Amino acid sequence: MQWQSIILQKQNGVGLIQLNRPQALNALNSQLISEINLALDELEKDREIGCIVLAGSEKAFAAGADIKEMAELNFPDIYYDDFFNLADRIAQRRKPLIAAVSGYALGGGCELALMCDFIYCADNAKFGLPEVTLGVIPGIGGTQRLTLAIGKAKAMEMCLTARQMAAEEAEQSGLVARIFPKATLLEETLAAAEKIAEKSLTATMMIKESINRAFEVSLAEGLRFERRTFHSIFATLDQKEGMQAFVEKRQAIFKNQ
Ligand code: CAA
């Protein structure tokens, strides 16, 4: 596959997708979103891959949906366009997905990061949903996922005023998991991804699924889901290996079986 807008690499059980439209600060157009999905299809099928990292450049994770592509669209164009379905598919992926955000994560760029399971960011990161300045609203999950991540007051303020949030506030608000110096962000993110990829893929996928349940169902229903999932993991060889390795005081070697 010849990629035009991304760079795809695989190493030590980790798939790294780097957005590569520097001329547009990685603005998300149909081709970029479609290539991200094709790369994710490949990485999800690959049994050697246990975790996926999505990164941009040092200056921009992504500066939003491509305004120049959207500017002339009318309602039927945008209604029938596959862009939004493709964007939603990123959030429906089953393997763990980490966003490594350096620089701008604005509009669709911030929304893309929010679709990942957690965000690591560099100390120069700037998050924002400035769609209101363009006469529109966030369109790929921003009003929902940002509100779930940081609460109504800050989400409302960011969307209504278009204020950008810097790394430190993003960490304090629960939007990002950790901040690193921009020079080491990718290295640190890949190291965390490798740690995840060493674990049983069945367990990591079940953890992801269970945590995401917390956003969709009542506590009682979520607990029932977690309990049944916990029971079912005792049907895997990885559970035997993980517990046996603890008893034998050695490192577990998971085979995703
Ligand atoms: N779409 C298309 N092109 C973009 C872009 C975007 N979202 N963001 C940046 N670019 C382009 C610029 O037009 C510029 O191209 P040219 O060199 O051809 O003029 C190039 O990227 C570099 O950008 P700047 O010269 O503007 O760089 P800067 O350092 O001065 O500013 C910035 C950086 C503050 C991020 C600024 O580019 C900016 O404000 N970008 C737009 C951010 C935005 O409004 N995002 C929301 C988009 S709408 C959306 O995302 C809707 C949705 O939810 C689905």
Residues whose N, C-alpha, C, O or C-beta is under 5 A from the ligand:
A	BS01	CAA	Q23 A24 L25 A27 A63 G64 A65 D66 I67 K68 Y104 L106 G107 G108 P130 E131 I137 P138 G139 I140
